[in-house]
């Protein structure tokens, strides 16, 4: 079993105005939107979902809300911890709420040594009895692994159903992973390299761009018409993709975009994410007005 190719939307976790609690009504609205536009599946409690800043109770609430809000979309559930016992505990907290909807637990690369990583991933799989999506995101974890070593590790993990590659530059990494593994490789990084990732073998996107209709359009165009067709479609979305992916304020920009699109009610974020300056929020509106279907 592997993940289906396509677009797996990474959900933001909407918060109340003061940031103190999960806004479940907004979360449900966001889920229904992804379902209505034809997403392949959803990624819950990812980095974009501020999972590391949520309490165990909040994480459980998020998963319960997502499951109740969509009747059909399969779910990848993100795990923030890097140590085995903490990973297992984090999974145990949310798995009862997921049930048969789980497509995979997304587990971070926690070692640059391929043997250590292989042992770790197989232990996680054994103790959770769930399929795994392996996420390589060194900017977040602080852990780097050579792509060759990641290929070697994942080859020895029978429970791996996909790899999410977010090691920059991502196109060379995606190319090597796609050539060396039998599981699908998904790009992330806000979609900044989506076109090139598709060209070198990516199965699709797994990211939190605030206008996911663009991700879907690009992937569909690539499937039907190849690189040139996808490039024609993607160029209308790329200015917003690049604008949103600004270090430190990316989450705040995306949440404000979701507010302006009517998908969530408030754009509150939790530290260390920062509120974007007013100049950037005004510019965001300009980008949205020029992005197909955004407003």
C-alpha positions as CSV (number, residue, x, y, z in Angstrom):
1,X,0.0,0.0,0.0
2,X,1.2,3.5,-0.8
3,X,-0.4,7.0,-0.8
4,X,-2.4,7.9,-3.8
5,X,-0.7,10.5,-6.0
6,X,-2.1,14.1,-6.2
7,X,-2.6,16.9,-3.8
8,X,-2.6,16.2,-0.1
9,X,-3.7,19.5,1.5
10,X,-1.8,20.4,4.7
11,X,-4.4,21.9,7.1
12,X,-3.8,25.1,9.1
13,X,-5.0,24.9,12.7
14,X,-7.4,27.9,13.0
15,X,-7.3,29.5,16.5
16,X,-9.7,31.7,18.3
17,X,-9.1,35.5,18.2
18,X,-6.7,35.5,21.1
19,X,-5.0,32.3,20.0
20,X,-5.9,30.4,23.2
21,X,-8.0,27.6,21.7
22,X,-8.7,25.7,18.4
23,X,-11.5,27.2,16.3
24,X,-13.3,24.0,15.4
25,X,-15.9,25.7,13.2
26,X,-13.2,27.3,11.0
27,X,-11.3,24.0,10.9
28,X,-14.4,22.2,9.7
29,X,-15.0,24.9,7.0
30,X,-11.4,24.5,5.7
31,X,-11.8,20.7,5.6
32,X,-15.0,20.9,3.6
33,X,-13.4,23.3,1.1
34,X,-10.6,20.8,0.5
35,X,-13.1,18.1,-0.1
36,X,-15.2,20.3,-2.5
37,X,-12.2,21.1,-4.7
38,X,-11.1,17.5,-5.1
39,X,-8.1,17.1,-2.8
40,X,-6.6,13.6,-2.8
41,X,-6.4,13.6,1.0
42,X,-5.5,15.8,4.0
43,X,-2.4,16.1,6.2
44,X,-3.4,17.0,9.8
45,X,-1.1,18.3,12.5
46,X,1.7,19.1,10.1
47,X,4.2,21.9,10.6
48,X,1.8,24.3,8.9
49,X,-0.8,23.1,11.4
50,X,1.3,24.4,14.3
51,X,1.2,20.9,15.8
52,X,4.3,21.4,17.9
53,X,2.5,24.3,19.6
54,X,-0.7,22.4,20.4
55,X,-1.4,20.5,23.6
56,X,-2.3,16.8,23.5
57,X,-5.9,17.7,24.1
58,X,-5.9,20.2,21.3
59,X,-4.3,17.8,18.9
60,X,-7.0,15.2,19.7
61,X,-9.6,17.9,19.1
62,X,-8.1,18.8,15.7
63,X,-8.2,15.2,14.6
64,X,-11.7,14.6,15.9
65,X,-13.0,17.7,14.1
66,X,-11.3,16.8,10.8
67,X,-12.7,13.2,10.9
68,X,-16.2,14.5,11.6
69,X,-16.0,17.2,8.9
70,X,-15.2,14.9,5.9
71,X,-16.9,11.7,5.0
72,X,-14.3,10.4,2.5
73,X,-10.8,12.1,2.5
74,X,-8.0,9.8,3.8
75,X,-5.7,11.4,6.4
76,X,-2.0,11.6,7.1
77,X,-1.4,12.5,10.7
78,X,1.7,14.4,11.5
79,X,3.9,13.5,14.5
80,X,6.1,16.3,15.9
81,X,8.3,14.4,18.3
82,X,11.7,12.9,17.4
83,X,12.3,10.5,20.2
84,X,10.7,7.0,20.0
85,X,8.7,6.9,23.2
86,X,7.4,10.4,22.6
87,X,6.4,9.6,19.0
88,X,4.5,6.5,20.2
89,X,2.8,8.5,22.9
90,X,1.8,11.3,20.5
91,X,0.4,8.7,18.1
92,X,-1.5,6.9,20.8
93,X,-3.2,10.2,21.7
94,X,-4.8,10.7,18.3
95,X,-5.1,7.3,16.6
96,X,-8.3,6.3,18.4
97,X,-9.9,9.4,16.7
98,X,-8.7,8.5,13.2
99,X,-9.9,5.0,12.8
100,X,-10.0,3.6,9.3
101,X,-9.4,7.0,7.8
102,X,-5.6,6.9,8.5
103,X,-3.4,6.7,5.4
104,X,-0.2,7.1,7.3
105,X,1.6,8.6,10.3
106,X,4.0,11.3,9.1
107,X,7.2,10.8,11.1
108,X,10.2,13.1,10.9
109,X,13.7,12.0,10.0
110,X,15.5,12.0,13.3
111,X,19.0,10.9,12.4
112,X,21.5,11.4,9.6
113,X,22.7,7.8,9.9
114,X,20.8,5.5,7.6
115,X,21.0,2.5,9.9
116,X,19.9,4.4,13.0
117,X,17.0,6.0,11.0
118,X,16.0,2.6,9.6
119,X,15.9,1.1,13.1
120,X,13.9,4.0,14.4
121,X,11.3,3.9,11.7
122,X,10.8,0.2,12.0
123,X,10.4,0.5,15.7
124,X,7.8,3.3,15.3
125,X,6.0,1.1,12.8
126,X,6.1,-2.0,15.1
127,X,4.9,-0.1,18.1
128,X,2.1,1.8,16.4
129,X,1.2,-0.8,13.9
130,X,0.6,1.9,11.3
131,X,1.9,2.8,7.9
132,X,4.5,5.6,7.8
133,X,5.1,8.7,5.7
134,X,8.7,9.8,6.2
135,X,9.2,13.5,6.3
136,X,12.7,15.0,5.6
137,X,12.5,18.7,6.8
138,X,15.9,19.7,8.2
139,X,15.0,23.4,8.6
140,X,12.4,22.3,11.2
141,X,14.2,19.3,12.9
142,X,17.8,20.5,12.6
143,X,18.7,17.1,11.3
144,X,20.2,16.6,7.8
145,X,20.6,13.3,6.0
146,X,22.2,12.7,2.6
147,X,19.6,11.8,0.0
148,X,21.5,8.6,-0.8
149,X,21.3,7.6,2.9
150,X,17.6,8.5,3.1
151,X,17.0,6.1,0.1
152,X,19.0,3.4,1.8
153,X,17.0,3.8,5.1
154,X,13.5,3.9,3.6
155,X,14.3,0.8,1.4
156,X,14.5,-1.2,4.6
157,X,11.2,0.0,6.1
158,X,8.3,-2.1,4.8
159,X,5.7,0.1,6.4
160,X,6.8,3.3,4.5
161,X,4.1,4.4,2.2
162,X,5.5,7.7,1.0
163,X,8.3,10.2,1.5
164,X,7.7,13.9,1.9
165,X,10.9,15.7,0.7
166,X,11.5,19.2,2.1
167,X,15.3,19.3,2.0
168,X,16.4,22.3,0.0
169,X,17.1,22.3,-2.9
170,X,14.2,19.9,-3.2
171,X,14.2,19.0,-7.0
172,X,17.5,17.2,-6.9
173,X,16.4,15.3,-3.7
174,X,13.0,14.4,-5.2
175,X,14.7,13.2,-8.4
176,X,17.1,10.9,-6.4
177,X,14.3,9.7,-4.1
178,X,11.9,8.9,-7.0
179,X,14.6,7.0,-8.9
180,X,15.7,5.0,-5.9
181,X,12.4,4.1,-4.1
182,X,9.2,2.3,-4.9
183,X,7.0,4.6,-2.8
184,X,5.6,8.0,-4.0
185,X,7.6,11.1,-3.3
186,X,5.7,14.3,-2.4
187,X,7.1,17.9,-2.4
188,X,6.3,20.5,0.1
189,X,8.0,23.8,0.9
190,X,4.8,25.8,0.1
191,X,4.8,24.6,-3.5
192,X,7.8,26.8,-4.3
193,X,9.4,24.0,-6.5
194,X,6.2,22.1,-7.4
195,X,6.6,22.3,-11.2
196,X,10.2,21.1,-11.1
197,X,9.4,18.4,-8.6
198,X,6.7,17.0,-10.8
199,X,9.2,17.1,-13.8
200,X,11.7,14.9,-11.9
201,X,9.2,12.3,-10.6
202,X,7.2,13.7,-7.7
203,X,3.8,12.1,-7.2
204,X,2.2,15.4,-6.3
205,X,2.2,18.0,-3.5
206,X,1.7,17.9,0.2
207,X,1.8,21.5,1.4
208,X,-0.2,24.3,2.9
209,X,-0.5,26.9,0.1
210,X,-3.5,29.1,0.9
211,X,-4.9,28.7,-2.7
212,X,-4.8,24.9,-3.1
213,X,-6.8,25.2,-6.2
214,X,-3.5,26.2,-7.9
215,X,-1.8,23.0,-6.7
216,X,-4.6,20.9,-8.1
217,X,-4.6,22.8,-11.4
218,X,-0.8,22.4,-11.8
219,X,-0.8,18.7,-11.0
220,X,-3.8,18.1,-13.3
221,X,-2.2,20.0,-16.1
222,X,1.1,18.1,-15.7
223,X,-0.8,14.8,-15.9
224,X,-2.7,15.8,-19.0
225,X,-0.2,17.9,-20.9
226,X,3.2,17.6,-19.3
227,X,5.7,20.2,-18.3
228,X,4.6,22.9,-20.7
229,X,0.9,22.7,-19.8
230,X,1.7,22.7,-16.1
231,X,4.0,25.7,-16.5
232,X,1.3,27.7,-18.2
233,X,-1.1,27.1,-15.4
234,X,1.4,27.4,-12.5
235,X,2.8,30.8,-13.5
236,X,-0.4,32.6,-12.4
237,X,-0.1,31.2,-8.9
238,X,3.7,31.3,-8.4
239,X,3.9,35.0,-7.3
240,X,1.6,34.2,-4.4
241,X,3.4,31.0,-3.6
242,X,6.7,32.8,-3.4
243,X,5.2,35.7,-1.4
244,X,3.7,33.4,1.2
245,X,6.9,31.5,1.8
246,X,8.7,34.2,3.7
247,X,10.7,33.0,6.7
248,X,9.2,33.9,10.0
249,X,5.9,35.3,8.7
250,X,4.8,32.6,6.3
251,X,2.3,31.1,8.6
252,X,0.8,34.5,9.4
253,X,0.5,35.4,5.7
254,X,-1.2,32.1,4.9
255,X,-3.6,32.4,7.8
256,X,-4.5,36.0,6.8
257,X,-5.0,34.7,3.2
258,X,-7.4,32.0,4.5
259,X,-9.3,34.7,6.4
260,X,-9.6,36.8,3.3
261,X,-10.8,33.8,1.4
262,X,-13.5,33.1,4.0
263,X,-12.1,29.8,5.0
264,X,-11.2,30.6,8.6
265,X,-12.3,33.4,10.9
266,X,-9.2,34.6,12.6
267,X,-5.5,34.7,11.7
268,X,-4.0,34.2,15.2
269,X,-0.7,32.3,15.3
270,X,1.3,31.0,18.2
271,X,5.0,31.8,18.8
272,X,7.5,31.5,17.4
273,X,5.4,32.4,14.3
274,X,5.1,36.1,13.9
275,X,2.3,38.5,12.8
276,X,3.3,40.0,9.4
277,X,3.8,43.7,9.3
278,X,0.9,45.7,7.9
279,X,2.8,46.5,4.7
280,X,3.0,42.8,3.9
281,X,-0.7,42.3,4.7
282,X,-1.6,45.0,2.2
283,X,0.6,43.5,-0.4
284,X,-1.0,40.1,0.3
285,X,-4.3,41.4,-0.8
286,X,-2.8,42.7,-4.0
287,X,-1.4,39.2,-4.7
288,X,-4.7,37.5,-3.9
289,X,-6.7,39.8,-6.3
290,X,-4.4,38.7,-9.1
291,X,-4.5,35.0,-8.3
292,X,-7.1,32.9,-10.2
293,X,-10.0,31.9,-8.0
294,X,-8.5,33.3,-4.7
295,X,-11.2,35.9,-4.0
